[in-house]
Amino acid sequence: MTFTEKIKTAIFWKKALQIIIPFFIILVIISLLFNSFSSVVSFNLPEIKAQNFNQGKWKIFFSTKIITSVLYGLWVAHKNIN
């Protein structure tokens, strides 16, 4: 079955979402730990916000995670469905 045939099925999208959503959450958590570990450990929310989300930084932060998660989820779902 080709990729274009697989994306037309509901099973493919169900499996893809089962991969995309947890991968996105894990990717966001890991990125926050790498970007501002000391602020996360001390639970300094204003500092985390300033380092990662203020002045339009949230657009880049989340867009890269969303694109990466979707591509990874589609690839894994494609590999796992026969």
C-alpha positions in Angstrom: 0.0 0.0 0.0 1.4 3.4 -0.9 1.7 6.4 1.3 -1.1 8.3 -0.5 -3.4 5.3 -0.1 -2.6 5.0 3.6 -3.3 8.7 4.4 -6.9 8.2 3.1 -7.7 5.7 5.8 -9.0 6.5 9.3 -6.7 3.9 10.9 -3.6 5.7 9.6 -4.7 9.1 11.1 -5.7 7.4 14.4 -2.2 5.8 14.7 -0.5 9.0 13.6 -2.3 11.1 16.3 -1.4 8.4 18.9 2.2 9.1 18.0 2.1 12.9 17.3 0.5 14.0 20.5 2.7 12.3 23.1 5.8 13.0 21.0 4.9 16.7 20.9 4.4 16.8 24.7 7.7 15.0 25.3 9.5 17.3 22.8 8.2 20.4 24.5 9.3 19.2 28.0 12.7 18.2 26.8 13.2 21.5 25.0 12.1 23.5 28.1 14.6 21.5 30.1 17.4 22.2 27.7 16.6 25.9 27.2 16.0 26.8 30.8 16.9 24.0 33.2 17.5 26.1 36.3 14.3 28.0 35.9 12.3 24.8 35.4 13.9 23.1 38.4 13.2 26.2 40.6 9.7 26.5 39.0 10.3 30.2 38.1 7.5 30.6 35.6 8.2 34.3 34.7 11.8 33.4 33.8 10.7 30.4 31.7 8.2 32.6 30.0 10.8 35.3 29.3 13.4 32.9 28.0 11.1 30.9 25.7 7.8 32.6 24.9 8.0 36.4 25.1 8.4 38.7 22.1 7.1 36.2 19.6 9.6 33.5 20.6 6.6 31.2 21.2 5.9 31.0 17.4 9.3 29.6 16.7 9.3 27.4 19.8 6.0 25.7 19.0 6.1 25.7 15.2 9.3 23.7 15.1 7.9 21.2 17.7 4.7 20.9 15.7 6.4 20.3 12.4 8.8 17.8 13.8 6.1 15.9 15.7 3.8 15.7 12.6 6.6 14.6 10.3 7.8 12.0 12.8 4.2 10.8 13.5 3.4 10.4 9.8 6.6 8.6 9.2 6.2 6.1 12.0 2.5 5.5 11.2 3.5 4.9 7.6 6.1 2.4 8.6 3.8 0.5 11.0 0.8 0.1 8.8 0.9 -2.6 6.1 
